[in-house]
Amino acid sequence: MRIARFQDSAGTAHYGTPIDEVSARRLEGDIYEGLCETDDTISASKWLAPVPAVNIFGIGLNYRAHAEETGAQIPENPILFMKPTSAVIGPSDPIILPACCERGPEVDYEAELAVVIGRPAKDVSAAQALDYVLGYSCSNDVSARRWQKHGGARQWVRGKSFDTFCPFGPVLVTADEILDPQVLDVRCLLNGETMQNGNTSDMIFTVAELIAHLSRDTTLLPGTLILTGTPPGVGFARKPPVYLADGDLVSVEIEGIGTLENPVRNATG
């Protein structure tokens, strides 16, 4: 099932199966307990992120080719950071370049496969881990590089936590439709030009291994969002570097899921 979340003209949020760019067939029920189709077709005034995230875990340097392009060693364990839920935006929402990035362009794109946990997961094995996945989506781990590397006391969180720095969507594809998350093409386009082009088979730690690692003595709640790393081609590793600018359009494409598009805008105040 392909699940979208959207607002109608009155501002009420619904889950639905997209019909086209402006309408969906309404789903009723609870997304974690089960949704069923109705006969109601509703116009969507605004598309939202597919689920409200309760926690967001990000994984750094999880593609071999990306680690190589940055000159980093292949990590022995997953590199973990977190994003606040206030960073989440949906499809077509603008990525806002922070006013505090005063030393020149630094905001970068990172196309990533997003995993949504569907039921409480604690101390699960890698063999069991995919049974806890509700579904998969596209995400963009937007990162302010100077803040990431120098403005957060060597912690990555600050540079990845600004408002609008977690685009997510446009739909959630349920796990039964993606039997193997390690065979998916992942691309990022900037103004129509391909910047990243990889495959989840290049992940150092698989989706199942990440869930097993994160759930050790830690409960992953339903609605937990895991950003699983990015393929090579990020802006800061290019020569010359490429950073996001006002007026840009960033697209994340993942095989079997769809395309997440977000414009880029300067902060206005």
Solvent accessible surface area in square Angstrom, and as a share of the most:
residue,aa,sasa,rsa
1,M,67,0.30
2,R,93,0.34
3,I,6,0.03
4,A,1,0.00
5,R,43,0.16
6,F,0,0.00
7,Q,55,0.24
8,D,26,0.14
9,S,113,0.73
10,A,91,0.71
11,G,43,0.42
12,T,71,0.41
13,A,54,0.42
14,H,37,0.17
15,Y,41,0.16
16,G,0,0.00
17,T,35,0.20
18,P,46,0.29
19,I,89,0.45
20,D,75,0.39
21,E,153,0.68
22,V,98,0.56
23,S,14,0.09
24,A,0,0.00
25,R,87,0.32
26,R,56,0.20
27,L,7,0.03
28,E,78,0.35
29,G,61,0.59
30,D,70,0.36
31,I,13,0.06
32,Y,69,0.26
33,E,155,0.69
34,G,44,0.42
35,L,28,0.14
36,C,72,0.43
37,E,107,0.48
38,T,21,0.12
39,D,134,0.69
40,D,63,0.33
41,T,79,0.46
42,I,33,0.17
43,S,82,0.53
44,A,14,0.11
45,S,76,0.49
46,K,81,0.34
47,W,55,0.19
48,L,24,0.12
49,A,7,0.05
50,P,0,0.00
51,V,0,0.00
52,P,73,0.46
53,A,15,0.12
54,V,69,0.40
55,N,50,0.26
56,I,0,0.00
57,F,21,0.09
58,G,0,0.00
59,I,3,0.02
60,G,7,0.07
61,L,26,0.13
62,N,1,0.00
63,Y,0,0.00
64,R,112,0.41
65,A,34,0.27
66,H,11,0.05
67,A,0,0.00
68,E,122,0.55
69,E,62,0.28
70,T,45,0.26
71,G,70,0.68
72,A,36,0.28
73,Q,163,0.72
74,I,67,0.34
75,P,21,0.13
76,E,160,0.72
77,N,97,0.50
78,P,18,0.11
79,I,53,0.27
80,L,84,0.42
81,F,9,0.04
82,M,77,0.34
83,K,7,0.03
84,P,51,0.32
85,T,64,0.37
86,S,76,0.49
87,A,0,0.00
88,V,34,0.20
89,I,23,0.12
90,G,3,0.03
91,P,16,0.10
92,S,84,0.54
93,D,27,0.14
94,P,52,0.33
95,I,0,0.00
96,I,52,0.26
97,L,25,0.12
98,P,19,0.12
99,A,73,0.57
100,C,49,0.29
101,C,23,0.14
102,E,149,0.67
103,R,189,0.69
104,G,30,0.29
105,P,99,0.62
106,E,6,0.03
107,V,4,0.02
108,D,0,0.00
109,Y,0,0.00
110,E,12,0.05
111,A,0,0.00
112,E,1,0.00
113,L,0,0.00
114,A,0,0.00
115,V,0,0.00
116,V,0,0.00
117,I,0,0.00
118,G,12,0.11
119,R,115,0.42
120,P,81,0.51
121,A,0,0.00
122,K,111,0.47
123,D,84,0.44
124,V,11,0.06
125,S,52,0.34
126,A,45,0.35
127,A,102,0.79
128,Q,94,0.42
129,A,0,0.00
130,L,61,0.31
131,D,100,0.52
132,Y,35,0.13
133,V,12,0.07
134,L,31,0.15
135,G,0,0.00
136,Y,2,0.01
137,S,0,0.00
138,C,0,0.00
139,S,0,0.00
140,N,2,0.01
141,D,1,0.00
142,V,0,0.00
143,S,0,0.00
144,A,0,0.00
145,R,12,0.04
146,R,85,0.31
147,W,67,0.24
148,Q,9,0.04
149,K,85,0.36
150,H,148,0.66
151,G,39,0.37
152,G,16,0.16
153,A,91,0.70
154,R,219,0.80
155,Q,115,0.51
156,W,69,0.24
157,V,61,0.35
158,R,105,0.38
159,G,0,0.00
160,K,3,0.01
161,S,16,0.10
162,F,19,0.08
163,D,96,0.50
164,T,18,0.10
165,F,0,0.00
166,C,0,0.00
167,P,0,0.00
168,F,0,0.00
169,G,0,0.00
170,P,32,0.20
171,V,10,0.05
172,L,0,0.00
173,V,1,0.01
174,T,20,0.11
175,A,27,0.21
176,D,105,0.55
177,E,94,0.42
178,I,13,0.07
179,L,152,0.76
180,D,66,0.34
181,P,2,0.01
182,Q,31,0.14
183,V,83,0.48
184,L,13,0.06
185,D,67,0.35
186,V,0,0.00
187,R,75,0.27
188,C,0,0.00
189,L,24,0.12
190,L,15,0.07
191,N,88,0.45
192,G,61,0.59
193,E,111,0.50
194,T,54,0.32
195,M,14,0.06
196,Q,1,0.00
197,N,99,0.51
198,G,16,0.16
199,N,40,0.20
200,T,0,0.00
201,S,79,0.51
202,D,42,0.22
203,M,13,0.06
204,I,23,0.12
205,F,31,0.13
206,T,43,0.25
207,V,1,0.01
208,A,18,0.14
209,E,74,0.33
210,L,1,0.00
211,I,0,0.00
212,A,17,0.13
213,H,69,0.31
214,L,12,0.06
215,S,0,0.00
216,R,169,0.62
217,D,116,0.60
218,T,58,0.34
219,T,62,0.36
220,L,1,0.00
221,L,83,0.42
222,P,35,0.22
223,G,0,0.00
224,T,0,0.00
225,L,1,0.00
226,I,1,0.01
227,L,0,0.00
228,T,0,0.00
229,G,1,0.01
230,T,2,0.01
231,P,0,0.00
232,P,37,0.23
233,G,11,0.10
234,V,0,0.00
235,G,0,0.00
236,F,49,0.20
237,A,25,0.19
238,R,77,0.28
239,K,191,0.81
240,P,110,0.69
241,P,74,0.47
242,V,43,0.25
243,Y,59,0.22
244,L,5,0.02
245,A,51,0.39
246,D,76,0.39
247,G,55,0.53
248,D,18,0.09
249,L,71,0.35
250,V,2,0.01
251,S,10,0.06
252,V,1,0.01
253,E,46,0.21
254,I,6,0.03
255,E,88,0.39
256,G,51,0.49
257,I,2,0.01
258,G,28,0.26
259,T,55,0.32
260,L,1,0.00
261,E,77,0.34
262,N,2,0.01
263,P,26,0.16
264,V,0,0.00
265,R,103,0.38
266,N,77,0.40
267,A,35,0.27
268,T,144,0.84
269,G,104,1.00
